[in-house]
Amino acid sequence: MKINELITGFDIWTTNEEKALLQKLDKPTPVSSLSEHEQFKIEAMVRKSLLTKIGHTNPSVVANEKNKTI
């Protein structure tokens, strides 16, 4: 039996708070415009590959395409 036959889907676990942030970040949003708590959550979501950070000096974040249906 192959592992692909055992695994029907692969989802990244997200909290309710992260799901709300994903819905909020449907367009590029400057990180500096968000609260400190949201910025902390966003850094974790970037590591989980749920969000993409754009830019270096004044970065913005946007939800990845595959996660927009969450």
MOJONOR-V678459 format. One record per residue. RES is the residue in one letter. PHI is phi in whole degrees, -180 to 180 (999 if undefined). D_LAST is the distance of its C-alpha to the last C-alpha in whole Angstrom. Layout:
res=RES phi=PHI d_last=D_LAST
res=RES phi=PHI d_last=D_LAST
This chain:
res=M phi=999 d_last=30
res=K phi=-86 d_last=28
res=I phi=-65 d_last=25
res=N phi=-64 d_last=23
res=E phi=-74 d_last=24
res=L phi=-82 d_last=23
res=I phi=-95 d_last=19
res=T phi=-88 d_last=17
res=G phi=-160 d_last=14
res=F phi=-128 d_last=13
res=D phi=-123 d_last=10
res=I phi=-91 d_last=10
res=W phi=-69 d_last=11
res=T phi=-132 d_last=9
res=T phi=-82 d_last=11
res=N phi=-62 d_last=10
res=E phi=-66 d_last=12
res=E phi=-67 d_last=10
res=K phi=-63 d_last=7
res=A phi=-65 d_last=9
res=L phi=-65 d_last=11
res=L phi=-61 d_last=8
res=Q phi=-69 d_last=8
res=K phi=-72 d_last=12
res=L phi=-98 d_last=12
res=D phi=-83 d_last=12
res=K phi=-129 d_last=15
res=P phi=-56 d_last=18
res=T phi=-125 d_last=19
res=P phi=-62 d_last=22
res=V phi=-63 d_last=21
res=S phi=-67 d_last=25
res=S phi=-84 d_last=23
res=L phi=-100 d_last=21
res=S phi=-70 d_last=22
res=E phi=-62 d_last=24
res=H phi=-64 d_last=21
res=E phi=-66 d_last=18
res=Q phi=-63 d_last=20
res=F phi=-64 d_last=20
res=K phi=-64 d_last=17
res=I phi=-64 d_last=16
res=E phi=-61 d_last=19
res=A phi=-67 d_last=17
res=M phi=-71 d_last=14
res=V phi=-66 d_last=16
res=R phi=-66 d_last=17
res=K phi=-81 d_last=14
res=S phi=66 d_last=14
res=L phi=-86 d_last=10
res=L phi=-126 d_last=13
res=T phi=-119 d_last=16
res=K phi=-96 d_last=19
res=I phi=-117 d_last=21
res=G phi=98 d_last=25
res=H phi=-119 d_last=27
res=T phi=-78 d_last=30
res=N phi=-131 d_last=27
res=P phi=-68 d_last=24
res=S phi=-120 d_last=21
res=V phi=-127 d_last=17
res=V phi=-147 d_last=14
res=A phi=-69 d_last=10
res=N phi=-69 d_last=11
res=E phi=-58 d_last=10
res=K phi=-69 d_last=9
res=N phi=-103 d_last=6
res=K phi=-72 d_last=6
res=T phi=-87 d_last=4
res=I phi=-69 d_last=0
